[in-house]
Amino acid sequence: MHDLLEEIDISAEADTEPEPPPPRAASSRTGPARRLLAFAADALLLSSVFAALASVALLGQPYPLDFALSQARVFAALLALLAVAYSWFFIALGARTPGMALARLRLQTLQGAPPAFFAALVRAVLALPSAALGLFGFLLALFDARGQTLHDKLCRCIAVID
């Protein structure tokens, strides 16, 4: 009878699927130097793209500076839209922006998974108030125990060393 019970236990174990490996755990705090490098690289790339688009809009204007100043709200809206698209695209695609890749960082949820498509959009939109608060939301990452920006905290995400 005992042998029969052992066979049943063995066959029950063979029928079950192996559990998937747990998500990678967050490593220690990323450190301000890595976050600053990522912020600077992303800001440089984003401002370069914006400058190229703005110069095309100003091309052929008799007084480009006057035109740019008169359309400041349009340019600010374009920059905000470009920043949201930039962050959303790269975070949804590979859980990192080019600046984060340069600093060898990646974004994950507090549970250890990469942010989902919609969560990446929400995070990108919430980065606008982080920037509008005088960049306070971004600077928070330099002093936070987990290195989170304001929008990371709101979306329950964390940047980890890859």
VEXDREN-2710 file (C-alpha; in Angstrom, 1 decimal):
% VEXDREN-2710
k/r/px/py/pz
1/MET/0.0/0.0/0.0
2/HIS/2.9/2.3/0.9
3/ASP/4.4/1.7/-2.6
4/LEU/1.1/2.6/-4.3
5/LEU/1.0/6.0/-2.4
6/GLU/4.6/6.8/-3.4
7/GLU/3.7/6.1/-7.1
8/ILE/0.7/8.4/-6.8
9/ASP/2.8/11.2/-5.3
10/ILE/5.4/10.8/-8.0
11/SER/2.9/10.8/-10.9
12/ALA/1.1/13.8/-9.4
13/GLU/4.4/15.7/-9.4
14/ALA/5.2/14.7/-13.0
15/ASP/1.9/16.1/-14.2
16/THR/2.4/19.5/-12.8
17/GLU/4.1/22.2/-14.8
18/PRO/7.3/23.7/-13.4
19/GLU/6.8/27.1/-11.8
20/PRO/8.1/30.0/-13.8
21/PRO/11.2/31.7/-12.4
22/PRO/10.4/34.6/-10.1
23/PRO/11.0/38.1/-11.6
24/ARG/14.4/39.6/-11.1
25/ALA/14.5/41.2/-7.7
26/ALA/15.4/44.9/-7.6
27/SER/19.0/45.5/-6.8
28/SER/20.2/48.1/-4.4
29/ARG/19.6/51.8/-4.9
30/THR/20.8/52.9/-8.3
31/GLY/22.8/55.9/-7.0
32/PRO/22.6/59.5/-8.0
33/ALA/25.4/59.3/-10.5
34/ARG/23.7/56.8/-12.7
35/ARG/20.4/58.6/-12.6
36/LEU/22.0/61.9/-13.4
37/LEU/23.8/60.3/-16.4
38/ALA/20.5/58.9/-17.6
39/PHE/18.6/62.2/-17.1
40/ALA/21.4/64.2/-18.9
41/ALA/21.6/61.8/-21.8
42/ASP/17.8/61.7/-22.3
43/ALA/17.5/65.5/-22.0
44/LEU/20.3/66.0/-24.6
45/LEU/18.7/63.6/-27.0
46/LEU/15.2/64.9/-26.5
47/SER/16.3/68.6/-26.8
48/SER/18.2/67.7/-30.0
49/VAL/15.1/66.2/-31.6
50/PHE/13.0/69.2/-30.4
51/ALA/15.6/71.7/-31.7
52/ALA/15.5/70.0/-35.1
53/LEU/11.7/70.0/-35.3
54/ALA/11.6/73.7/-34.1
55/SER/14.2/74.8/-36.7
56/VAL/12.0/73.3/-39.4
57/ALA/9.1/75.2/-38.1
58/LEU/11.1/78.4/-38.0
59/LEU/12.6/77.9/-41.5
60/GLY/11.5/80.7/-43.8
61/GLN/10.2/83.0/-41.1
62/PRO/11.4/86.6/-41.6
63/TYR/11.8/87.1/-37.8
64/PRO/12.3/83.6/-36.3
65/LEU/12.8/84.7/-32.7
66/ASP/9.7/86.9/-32.8
67/PHE/7.7/84.0/-34.3
68/ALA/9.1/81.6/-31.7
69/LEU/8.2/83.9/-28.8
70/SER/4.7/84.5/-30.2
71/GLN/4.2/80.7/-30.5
72/ALA/5.7/79.8/-27.1
73/ARG/2.7/77.8/-26.0
74/VAL/2.7/75.8/-29.2
75/PHE/6.4/75.0/-28.8
76/ALA/5.9/74.1/-25.1
77/ALA/3.0/71.8/-26.0
78/LEU/5.1/70.2/-28.8
79/LEU/8.0/69.7/-26.3
80/ALA/5.6/68.1/-23.7
81/LEU/4.1/65.8/-26.4
82/LEU/7.5/64.8/-27.6
83/ALA/8.7/64.1/-24.1
84/VAL/5.7/61.9/-23.3
85/ALA/6.0/60.0/-26.7
86/TYR/9.8/59.5/-26.1
87/SER/9.4/58.1/-22.6
88/TRP/6.3/56.0/-23.4
89/PHE/7.9/54.5/-26.6
90/PHE/11.1/53.5/-25.0
91/ILE/9.7/52.3/-21.7
92/ALA/7.0/50.3/-23.3
93/LEU/9.4/48.8/-25.9
94/GLY/12.3/47.8/-23.6
95/ALA/11.8/49.1/-20.1
96/ARG/14.5/51.8/-20.6
97/THR/15.1/55.0/-22.3
98/PRO/18.4/55.5/-24.3
99/GLY/19.8/57.4/-21.3
100/MET/18.9/54.6/-18.9
101/ALA/20.5/52.1/-21.3
102/LEU/23.7/54.2/-21.3
103/ALA/23.7/54.3/-17.5
104/ARG/22.9/50.5/-17.5
105/LEU/19.5/51.0/-15.8
106/ARG/16.1/49.5/-16.5
107/LEU/12.7/50.2/-15.2
108/GLN/10.5/47.6/-13.4
109/THR/7.5/47.6/-11.3
110/LEU/7.9/47.0/-7.5
111/GLN/6.9/43.4/-8.2
112/GLY/9.9/43.0/-10.6
113/ALA/8.2/42.9/-14.0
114/PRO/8.7/45.4/-16.8
115/PRO/5.9/48.1/-16.9
116/ALA/3.0/47.2/-19.1
117/PHE/2.1/49.2/-22.2
118/PHE/-0.6/51.3/-20.5
119/ALA/1.5/51.7/-17.3
120/ALA/4.3/53.1/-19.4
121/LEU/1.9/55.7/-20.9
122/VAL/0.6/56.7/-17.5
123/ARG/4.2/57.0/-16.2
124/ALA/5.1/59.2/-19.2
125/VAL/2.1/61.5/-18.7
126/LEU/2.9/61.8/-14.9
127/ALA/6.4/62.8/-15.8
128/LEU/5.0/66.2/-17.0
129/PRO/4.0/67.3/-13.5
130/SER/7.3/66.1/-12.2
131/ALA/9.0/68.4/-14.7
132/ALA/6.5/71.2/-14.2
133/LEU/7.3/71.4/-10.5
134/GLY/10.7/72.8/-11.4
135/LEU/12.1/69.4/-12.1
136/PHE/11.5/68.5/-8.4
137/GLY/9.9/65.2/-9.4
138/PHE/13.0/64.2/-11.2
139/LEU/15.4/65.5/-8.5
140/LEU/13.6/63.5/-5.9
141/ALA/15.3/60.4/-7.4
142/LEU/18.7/61.8/-6.2
143/PHE/17.6/61.9/-2.6
144/ASP/15.0/59.1/-2.3
145/ALA/16.1/55.9/-0.6
146/ARG/15.0/53.8/-3.6
147/GLY/16.1/56.3/-6.2
148/GLN/12.5/56.9/-7.4
149/THR/11.2/59.9/-9.2
150/LEU/7.8/61.3/-8.3
151/HIS/6.2/59.6/-11.3
152/ASP/8.0/56.4/-10.4
153/LYS/6.4/56.5/-7.0
154/LEU/3.0/57.2/-8.4
155/CYS/3.3/54.3/-10.8
156/ARG/5.0/52.0/-8.4
157/CYS/8.1/51.6/-10.5
158/ILE/11.8/51.6/-9.7
159/ALA/14.9/51.9/-11.8
160/VAL/17.4/49.1/-11.1
161/ILE/20.9/48.4/-12.2
162/ASP/20.9/46.0/-15.2
END
